[in-house]
Amino acid sequence: MKTVLAAFAKEGLYICKSDYGRYVVNNFDVNIGSSFSITGVVGTSQKDGMAVIFAKGDKTNGHYEVWLNNGELAFYAPEMNFNSSVYSGANIADGKKRHFAVVYDGETMMFYVDGKVKSDSYVSGYVSDSVMDACIGALIDGSFPYEGYIEGIRIYNYPLDESEIRKTIPKDIKVTCFLPDEFHAAGNGYKPDKYEPKEPLRGIPRLVYPQALPLVDFLAAVNYEGSISKAGDNADWDWGMYQDEKGEWVLMETYGPGCLYNFTQHRYPASPVPVFRFYLDDENEPKYEIKPGEFDSKAPFVKPLADIYEGPEDGGRGPIWVVRSFVPMEFDKYCKVTSDIKLEGNDKAKGEGSWGHITYVKHDTYNGEKMEMGIEKLKKMAENHTHDPKYSEKNEYKEIKGLTIKAGESVRIHDKKQKGQLHLSSCI
């Protein structure tokens, strides 16, 4: 059973170097075994020496502690990592209020600061069950005192995922998109301009700024609904959650703000033609309604953001239609996708075949702004092939007709002094 084993010091403690600042819990029987998470909030400028944030017992079996080594977040338990500390590589002694999380799944220990993964290390071992005194702000004997602010130490008996970690972060600690350190690394002397949005980009804005694609929105989670068998076998041709009051087969349904990014469905050409309907927010009627043959021409499912592809014969297995859409559809409160016929079966002779999926993102909160479709800029970017959208708005196209180059001759066909890429094609 997943539980919070301990949660205390919610309002915060100011720990000083005297014994008066320490917070001692007698006969502390919270055991973390071989799978756990420890989270909390600290604020310190103590950059020198060793300082213990939280520790259980003396340094014998059953002991564990979260501490700072010259400001660097670390974890130690004598029964783990061959009696050696595990270091995060993250210095949090900058005087700012910082949220931390130490997560162990039995093989890997991960450190998070303000919701961002700072490091992960392979670690072996576990912590024996014990009943010992515990202390916030020092070891139980008062050594290695911490000086600063500590709030909300929580201990869990399971490894938290990123979404669960974000929920433990106080609202006054800003969690936003994070730029990977390697994103600014030079590649062949050419790199993108520095791009650090002030807030997470969602839906279409995320797609029209390719610089934002490597950025992680820690206020969002990716979700999937599709025909893949939920029983764990290889059956992947039946797709539907339930039949609603209108008689439509619900393929996907979710509540809250988010964005649907991809819709894909496979069918044999001889199969009955479904009508797909997309319901967004409070609308009783579908916002969009489309048949497979309209994926490439019916707005907003237009090329190159949506299309229909007919696969090869494939030894008699094909051909099969593949309809797909990468048109982002944002919603504030609710999203449901339906089919007017049941998608089931894989018998080509019967015109069956109905594999498919929907990929969407759910946001923790709605940002309060009106969400508009506005795919024109995205469509133009997708149509403008062979260019790098991070550096230019439009390709330069030059056509030369009737050019003949004799053996041994040279002809200047293009002359431009700037960075870029050159693509040549010829007809003979």
N, C-alpha and C positions, 0 to 999 in steps of 0.2 A: 504494500500500500504506500502511495506517495504521500508524505506528510512533511510539514515544517516541524523539525524536531525542537527548535528553540528560536525564540524571537524576544529580544530584550533591548534596553537602552534606546527605545523608539524616539524619545524626545531629544536625545543627544547628551553626551557627557563631555565636559572639558577636563582633560586629563593633564595634570602637571607632574613634575618630577618628585613630588612628595607622595607619601602613602595615602594622603587624603583624597587624591584624585582617582585612585584605583577603584574598580567595581568588582567585588568578589562574590561568586556564587558558590555556596557550600554544597558538597555532595552532589556534584553535577554528574548526572548519569546519561547524558546525551552521547550516544555512540554512533560513529559514522561508517564503520566497517570498510567495505571495498567500493562504495559508490556514494558520492555525496556532493553537496554544494555549500559554500559558505559565502555570504554576501554581506555588504555593509557600506557605510559612507564614512569617509575620513576627511580631515582637513588639517594639514600639518606642514610646517617648514623645517622639520627636523631632518636635515640632510646628512648628518654625520652619525656614525655609530649604528648600533642595533636597537630597534624599538619594537616592542611586541604590541600588536593590536588586540589579539585575543589568544588565549592559551588555556588548554585543559591539562591539569596535573603537572607533575614534575616530568623530567625527560626520561621516563620509563615506558614500557609497553602500555598503550592506551592514551598516551599523550599526543596532542596535535596542536599546532599553532599557526597563525597568520602573522607575519612580522615584516618589518622593513629593514633592509640592509643598506645603509647609507641612502635611504629614500626609495630603494627598489623593492617592490612588492614581492614577497616570497612565502612559501609554505614549508613546514617541517613536521615530520612525524618519524620517530626513530625506527618504526617498522616498515617504512616506505622508502623507495629510491635508495636502497642500500645505506640507510642511516645518513642520507645527505639531503640538504635542502633543495627545493625546486624553485628556480628563480624565473620571474616573469619577463625581465628585460624592460619593465616599465617603471620609471621613477615618478612617484605620485606625491613627492614632498615639495610641491610648488606653492603651497599656501592656499590653493583653491580647494573647493569642496569637490571631492571625487568619489564616485561609486566604484566599488570593486566586486568581483566575483571570482571565486576559485571553484572550478568544476572538475570532478574526477569521475570517470565512467568505468573504472576498473583497469584501464589500459593507458588512457591519455589524460593528462592534467592540462586544463586550459585556464588562462587568466584573461579576464575582461576588465577594462577600465572605461567607465561611462558608456557601457554597452558595446564597446568595440573590442574584438579579439586582439590581444597583444602578443600572445605566444601559446604554443601547445608543445608538450613534451611527453615522450613515452615514459611512463612511471609504473613500477611494479610494487606489489605489497598491499597491505590493508592495515587498519587500525583496530587493535583488540578492544573488546568491550571492557569497560572499567567504570568505577565510581570514584571520582576525584574532585577536589575543588577546582574551580575555573576562575579566570580573571580577565577583565577587560582593562587594557592599558599597561600591562606588565606581565611577567611570569608570576606565579603564585607567591614566590618568595620576595617579590618586589624588584627583582633585577630586570635590566633592560627596559626601563620605563619609557613610555610613549608620551609625547607632549603635543597636545592639539585636541582636535574635535573628533569624536566617534559617535556614530548614530546607527541605529537599526541593525545590529548584528543578527543575522538569521542563518540557521543551519538546517539543511534539508537532507533527507536520506536517499536522494536520487540526483542524477545530473540534470540541471536545468538546461533547457534549450534557450536560444537567443530571445525568443518572444517572451518566455517566462522571466528571463533576466531583466528585460526592459521594463516589465511591470513592477519590479522592485526598485526602480530608479525614481527618486523624488522628483517632483515636477519642476523644482528650481534648478535642476541639472539638465542642461539642454542636450538632447540627443538628436543628431541630425545626420545628413549624409556624411560619410567619411571617405576621404580620398586615400587609396592605397599608396604607401610610400613609393612603391616601384613605378607608379603612374607618371612621375616626373623624370624617371630615368631616361637619359638620352639614348636614342636608337639611331645609329648611323648619322649622328650629328643633327638629327631633326626630331623635334618633339612637339606635342600639342601645346597650345597656350595653357597656362595654369587656369584651371576651372574649378572653383569652389563655390557652389550655390549656397545661399544663406539658409535655405530650407529644402527639404526633400522635394524632388521633382516627381510628379505623378502623371500617369496617362500620357497624353500626346506631348506635353512639354518635355517629358523624359526622352521620348523618341526623336524629337527634332533637335536635340542637343546631344550628338554622339559622345561628346566629352563626358556626359553624365552616365553613360552606360556602365562603366566600371564601378560607379559609386553605389554603395550599399545603403538602401533606405531601411534603417533599423526600426522604422515605425510601420513596416509592412511585412506581409508573409505571403509566399506563393502557394496557391492551391490548385488542385487538379480534380476533374471529374471526367470519367470516360467509360469505355466499354471493357476495359481490362478486367478480367475475372477477379472478383473479390474473394474467391475461394482459394486462390493461390495456384490454380491450374492454368493451362494455356488457352482457355476459352476467352476470346476477346471479340465476339461478334454480337453480343446482346447489350443494348445500351438503353437505360431508362431507370429512373428512380421510382416513379409512381405515375398513375394517371390522374390528372387533376379534375376539377368539377366541370371543366369544359370538354373533357374527354381527350385532352392533349397529353402526350407522354413527356414528362418532365425529365430533361437531360441534365440540368444543373440548376441549383437554387441556393441562394445565400442571402444573408441579411447584413446590413451595414455598408459603409463606404468601400469602394474598390474600383477595379478596372479589369475588364475582360480583354485579354491580349491576343488569344489565338483560338480559332474554331476550326476543326478539321473533321471530315467525314468521308468514308469510302462506301461506294455502292456499285453493284453491277448495273450496266446501262439498261438491262431489261427489267430491272426491279421497279416496283411502284415508286412514284415520285413523291417524296415528302415535302412538306412545307415547314421550314424552320421559323420559329417566332422568338423574338428577343423582347422580354418585358423588363423595363427599367423603372425603379422607384415606385411612385404611387399610381402609375398609369394602369388602367384596367385593360386597355388595348395594347397590343404589341407596338413597341417603338419601331422595330424593323421586322419585316416579313420577307422571306426569300426562298426560292426553290434552287436546287443544285445547279441547274443550267444557267442561273442568273449570276453566279459567282464570277464576276469579271466585268459586269456591265451595270448592274442595278445599284444605285447609290445607297449607302456609302461603300458597298462591297465592290469596288472598282479596281481595275488593274492600276499599278502592280501590287496593290495591297491585298487583293483577293483574286482568285482565279479558279478554274476547273481544269484538271489535268487527266487525260486518259492514258492509263498505263499500257504496257505492251501485252502481247498474248501470253508470254511467260509459260510456254509449254501447255497451253490450255487452261491455265489458272486464270488468265486475264481475258479480255481487257477489263479494267475496273476504273470507275470514276473516282477521282480524289478532289473534293472541294475543300478549299482552305481560305481562311481569312486572317489577316494580321491587322485588321482595323481595330484600334483600341476603342472600347466602349466603356465609358466611365459611368458609375452610378453612386448615388449618395446614401441610399437607404436599403436598396433591394435589387436583386437581379435574378431572373428566371429565364431559361432557354428551353423551348419545347419543340416537339415534332408532332405533326398531326397523325402520323402513323407510327406503329411500334417498330423500332429498329431492332431486328433480330435475325438470326440465321446466317449460315455461311454456304448454302447450297446454290451454286451458280445456275443450275438447271431450273431452279425455282425463282430465279431473279433476286436472291437474297444477297447478303453481304452488307454489314452495317457497322464496321469498326469506326470509332471516332473518339475525339477528346476535346476538352475545353481547358485552357490554362488561364487562370486569373489571379489577381493580386488583391488581398484584403488589407485595408489600412486600419490602424488602431483608432484613429479619429478622423472626422471629416474636417477639412480645412476651412469650411465656411464660404468658399468661393463657388460661384455658379460654374458648373462644368459644361463646356460647349464642345460639340463634335469637332468642327474646324480642322478637317484633315487635309486641306489644300496644300499647306506647306509641306506636310509629311509626304503627300502624294508626289509633289514636284521633286522632292529629294530622292524618293525611290525611283522615279523615272530617269533621273540624271545619272546614268550608269558610268562607271569607270573613274569617277572622281572621288576625292576624299572630302566629305562634307564638313570636316573640321577646319578646312583651310580655304575653301572657295564656295561660292554660291552657284557658279555655273561653269560648265566646261567650255573651252574655246574650241570651235570646230572649223577646220580649214580644208577645203576640197580643191585639189589640183587636177585638171583634166588635160589629156593629150600630151602628157610629159613623156619624153623619150630620152633615156640616158644611154649614150653609146659606151662601148667598152673603153675603159681608161679615163672617162670623163667624170666630173663631179658637178652637181647642181645643188645650189642652196635652196631648200624648200621651206625652212623655218628658222627663225632667228629671234630668240627672246632671252633676256637676262633676268631670270627669277627662279625660285625653287618650284619644283613640281614634278609631274610625271608625263612622259610622252608615249602615246600609243599610236602605232602606225598600222595601216592596212593598205593593201594594194589589189588592183585588178589588172589582169593581163589579157 
